[in-house]
Amino acid sequence: MSQNAIALDVKHLCARFASPNGQIHAVTDVTMQVRRGETLALVGESGSGKSVTSLSLMRLLDERAQLAGEAWVHADGAPSVDLLALDEKQMLKMRGNRISMVFQEPMTSLNPVQRIGKQVEEALTIHGMGKRGETQERAIALLGKVGISDPRSRARQYPHQLSGGMRQRVMIAIALACEPSVLIADEPTTALDVTIQAQILHLIRNLQRDGGMAVVFITHDMGVVAQIADRVAVMYGGQIVETAPTETLFAAPKHPYTKALLDSIPRPSEGATMRGIPGQIEAIVGAPTGCRFANRCPRVEARCRIEVPEESRVDAVHSVRCHFWEKA
């Protein structure tokens, strides 16, 4: 598998949930590709569909969720697999092996009554990555690889004995135990202070370069995006509204929502004010009509409220869903 090969290929992903008022369209027609060694940042406000997208790919949503589309994972020496076509038994073999996930709050993800080393070992044992003695040593090596000092001693400790940054490193060690081709990181630095956050971002980047993983990095922090992402996919109302290389997106955004997100970044200049985005994301109940951002868009026109915008190509690597993007 070449460094430029596609590792994750998502096509027309949809996730719907039943409600007393009708079907809620949490994610609609999400299409994205992530190449080996690349980091795609999935950004947007809370409620934009980022986490539902990641949980759909990991098949961790409630069984009542209705999923549609395709999500292909490609890896060296193994057949390509559509995650959305697998039953739960088949998905157990994929989850943590071909595709892994790091969650936002490690204290709720780690078992509080099991030693750290055992939890890393478990990830190896489930996927048949060696016998007991081998997995124990490999777990200690993984803890060292993610920057935990004195890993042999730390392996005997419990989660509450570690700092937030250390616990997040343990979660990364578990996620990378089986050397997945795709890693989803769902806001893994939100609960950490700025110094530890920088260390975790640096760690993920270095581990990615060593293993050639494709990384989907979910965040609402555009400052983090600038540090870690190669490309950015902006989500709003369960749909990707703009995709571009990071530098292009920051320099020349085309969607009004992307512009509003960038305008909301705090700037440390004298007299600078932080701008918010008026209104809030509305749940899409029933078949969507019009542009999802119409109720908050400063450039809204009548067409926006009745016609769903198709994806338009700004150029070969930049796409946008907006009727009037050329006026940007």
C-alpha positions in Angstrom: 0.0 0.0 0.0 1.7 3.2 -1.1 1.9 6.2 1.1 -0.6 8.0 -1.1 -3.1 5.2 -1.2 -6.6 5.7 0.1 -7.0 4.1 3.6 -10.6 5.2 4.3 -13.3 5.7 1.6 -16.7 6.8 2.9 -19.5 7.1 0.3 -22.9 8.7 1.0 -23.0 7.8 4.7 -26.4 8.5 6.3 -27.5 8.0 9.9 -31.1 8.4 11.0 -32.9 8.0 14.3 -36.6 7.5 14.9 -38.4 10.2 17.1 -42.0 10.9 18.0 -42.0 13.8 15.5 -40.5 11.7 12.6 -37.0 10.6 11.5 -34.1 12.7 12.6 -31.5 13.0 9.9 -28.3 13.2 12.0 -25.9 12.6 9.2 -26.7 12.9 5.5 -24.7 12.0 2.4 -21.3 12.2 4.0 -18.6 11.4 1.5 -14.9 11.6 2.3 -11.6 10.0 1.6 -8.5 9.8 3.8 -5.1 8.7 2.5 -2.4 6.8 4.2 -0.3 9.2 6.3 -2.9 12.0 6.0 -4.8 13.8 8.8 -8.3 14.9 7.9 -9.9 17.3 10.5 -13.6 17.0 10.8 -14.8 20.3 12.3 -18.0 22.0 13.4 -20.0 23.1 16.4 -21.5 20.6 18.9 -24.5 19.0 17.2 -23.0 19.3 13.7 -22.8 15.5 13.2 -19.1 14.9 13.8 -19.3 12.3 16.6 -22.3 10.6 15.0 -20.2 10.2 11.9 -17.3 8.6 13.8 -19.6 6.3 15.8 -21.3 5.3 12.6 -17.9 4.3 11.1 -17.1 2.4 14.3 -20.6 0.8 14.4 -21.0 2.0 18.0 -24.4 3.7 17.6 -27.6 2.3 19.2 -28.9 -0.6 17.2 -32.0 1.4 16.5 -30.0 3.8 14.3 -30.5 3.3 10.6 -27.3 3.5 8.6 -26.8 3.6 4.9 -23.9 4.1 2.5 -20.5 2.6 2.4 -17.3 2.9 4.5 -14.4 1.0 2.9 -11.2 0.4 4.9 -8.1 -0.6 2.8 -4.9 -2.0 4.3 -1.7 -3.8 3.3 -2.1 -7.5 2.7 -5.8 -7.7 3.6 -9.0 -7.5 1.5 -10.8 -4.2 1.5 -13.8 -4.2 3.8 -17.1 -2.2 3.8 -17.7 -1.5 7.6 -21.4 -0.8 7.1 -22.0 -4.2 5.5 -20.6 -6.2 8.4 -22.6 -8.0 11.1 -21.6 -7.4 14.7 -19.4 -10.5 15.0 -17.5 -9.4 11.9 -17.2 -5.9 13.1 -15.7 -7.0 16.4 -12.7 -8.3 14.4 -12.3 -4.9 12.6 -12.9 -2.6 15.6 -9.5 -1.9 17.3 -7.7 -3.9 14.5 -8.3 -2.2 11.1 -9.9 0.9 12.5 -9.5 2.3 16.0 -10.8 5.3 18.0 -9.6 7.5 20.8 -12.3 9.1 22.8 -12.5 12.6 24.4 -12.5 11.6 28.1 -10.2 8.7 29.0 -11.5 8.4 32.5 -14.8 7.2 31.3 -13.2 4.9 28.6 -10.7 3.1 30.8 -11.8 0.5 33.3 -11.3 2.1 36.8 -10.7 -1.3 38.6 -8.2 -2.8 36.1 -4.5 -2.1 35.9 -3.3 0.0 33.0 -1.1 -2.8 31.6 -3.9 -5.3 31.6 -6.1 -3.0 29.6 -3.5 -2.6 26.9 -2.9 -6.4 26.9 -6.6 -7.0 26.5 -6.6 -5.1 23.2 -3.8 -7.4 22.0 -5.3 -10.6 23.3 -8.7 -10.0 21.7 -7.1 -9.8 18.2 -4.8 -12.7 18.8 -1.6 -10.6 18.9 0.5 -13.1 20.9 0.4 -15.3 24.1 0.2 -14.0 27.6 3.9 -13.4 28.2 4.3 -11.8 24.8 1.3 -9.5 25.2 2.6 -8.3 28.6 5.9 -7.2 27.2 4.3 -5.8 24.1 1.9 -3.7 26.2 4.8 -2.3 28.2 6.6 -1.4 25.0 3.4 0.3 23.7 3.2 2.4 26.9 6.8 3.4 26.3 6.1 4.2 22.7 3.4 6.7 23.6 5.8 8.6 25.9 4.9 7.1 29.3 8.0 7.1 31.5 8.9 4.0 33.5 6.2 2.0 31.6 6.8 -1.2 33.5 5.9 0.5 36.8 3.0 2.5 35.2 1.6 -0.8 33.8 0.8 -1.9 37.4 -1.1 1.3 38.2 -4.8 2.1 38.0 -6.3 4.9 35.9 -7.0 7.2 38.9 -3.3 7.2 39.7 -2.4 8.8 36.3 -2.8 12.4 35.2 -5.3 13.3 32.4 -2.5 13.5 29.9 -1.1 10.1 30.9 -4.5 8.5 30.7 -5.0 9.9 27.2 -1.6 8.4 26.2 -2.9 5.0 27.5 -6.0 5.3 25.3 -3.7 6.0 22.3 -1.6 3.0 23.2 -4.7 0.8 23.3 -6.0 2.3 20.0 -2.7 1.6 18.3 -2.0 -1.8 19.8 -2.9 -3.7 16.6 -1.4 -1.1 14.2 -4.7 0.0 12.6 -4.8 1.6 9.1 -7.3 4.2 10.3 -7.4 6.1 13.6 -10.4 8.2 14.6 -9.5 10.8 17.3 -12.7 12.3 18.7 -11.7 15.6 20.4 -8.9 13.8 22.3 -7.3 16.9 23.8 -10.4 18.9 24.8 -10.1 18.1 28.6 -6.4 18.8 28.7 -4.4 22.0 29.4 -2.6 23.7 26.6 0.8 22.2 27.3 -0.4 18.6 27.5 -2.6 19.2 24.5 0.4 20.2 22.4 2.2 17.1 23.6 -0.7 14.8 22.6 -1.0 16.4 19.2 2.8 16.0 18.6 2.5 12.4 19.8 -0.3 11.5 17.4 1.5 13.2 14.5 4.8 11.3 15.2 3.0 7.9 15.6 1.1 8.5 12.4 4.3 9.2 10.5 5.9 6.0 11.9 3.0 3.8 11.0 1.5 5.6 7.9 -2.0 5.7 9.5 -4.9 7.7 8.1 -6.2 9.9 10.9 -9.7 11.4 11.2 -9.3 14.1 13.8 -12.6 15.4 15.2 -12.6 18.9 16.8 -14.4 22.2 17.2 -11.1 24.0 17.8 -9.8 25.6 14.6 -6.4 26.3 16.4 -5.9 22.6 16.7 -6.9 22.1 13.1 -4.1 24.5 12.0 -1.5 22.5 14.0 -2.4 18.9 12.9 -4.5 18.7 9.8 -3.5 18.2 6.2 -7.1 18.7 5.0 -10.3 19.9 6.6 -13.9 18.8 6.2 -16.4 21.3 7.7 -19.7 19.8 9.0 -23.0 21.5 9.6 -26.4 20.0 10.2 -25.1 16.5 9.6 -23.6 17.3 6.2 -20.1 18.2 5.0 -20.4 21.7 3.6 -16.8 22.4 2.6 -13.6 20.4 2.1 -10.2 21.8 1.3 -6.5 21.6 2.2 -5.9 23.3 5.5 -4.0 26.2 4.2 -6.6 26.9 1.5 -9.5 26.7 3.9 -7.9 29.2 6.2 -6.9 31.6 3.4 -9.9 31.4 1.1 -13.0 29.8 2.7 -16.0 29.6 0.4 -18.9 28.6 2.6 -20.5 31.2 4.9 -20.4 28.8 7.8 -16.7 28.1 7.4 -16.1 31.9 7.3 -18.1 32.3 10.5 -16.1 29.5 12.3 -12.8 31.2 11.3 -14.2 34.6 12.4 -15.0 33.1 15.8 -11.3 32.3 16.5 -10.0 34.5 19.4 -7.3 36.9 18.1 -4.8 38.4 20.6 -4.6 41.8 18.9 -5.5 45.0 20.6 -9.2 45.9 20.3 -10.0 42.5 18.7 -13.5 41.1 19.5 -14.6 37.5 19.3 -17.5 37.0 17.0 -20.2 34.4 17.7 -22.5 32.8 15.2 -26.1 33.9 15.9 -28.8 31.2 16.3 -28.2 27.5 16.7 -28.1 24.2 14.7 -31.6 22.8 14.2 -32.4 19.1 14.2 -33.3 17.9 10.7 -36.6 16.1 11.1 -38.0 14.6 8.0 -36.6 14.9 4.5 -34.2 18.0 4.5 -35.3 21.0 2.4 -33.1 23.9 1.5 -29.6 24.7 2.9 -29.1 23.6 6.5 -27.3 26.9 7.3 -30.1 29.1 5.8 -31.6 30.1 9.2 -28.2 31.5 10.4 -26.6 32.6 7.1 -26.0 36.4 6.6 -26.2 35.9 2.8 -29.4 33.8 2.7 -31.7 34.2 -0.3 -35.1 32.7 -1.1 -33.5 29.8 -3.1 -31.5 28.7 -0.1 -34.6 27.9 1.9 -36.2 25.6 -0.7 -33.4 24.0 -2.7 -30.7 21.8 -1.2 -27.3 22.9 -2.6 -25.3 20.3 -4.5 -21.6 19.9 -4.0 -19.6 22.3 -6.3 -16.0 22.0 -7.2 -13.9 25.1 -6.6 -10.9 23.2 -8.0 -9.6 19.7 -7.9 -9.0 19.6 -4.1 -11.6 22.1 -2.9 -15.4 21.5 -2.8 -18.3 23.4 -1.2 -22.1 23.1 -0.8 -23.5 26.6 -1.3 -25.6 28.1 -4.1 -23.7 31.3 -4.0 -20.1 30.3 -3.2 -18.7 32.1 -6.2 -19.7 35.4 -4.5 -17.4 34.6 -1.6 
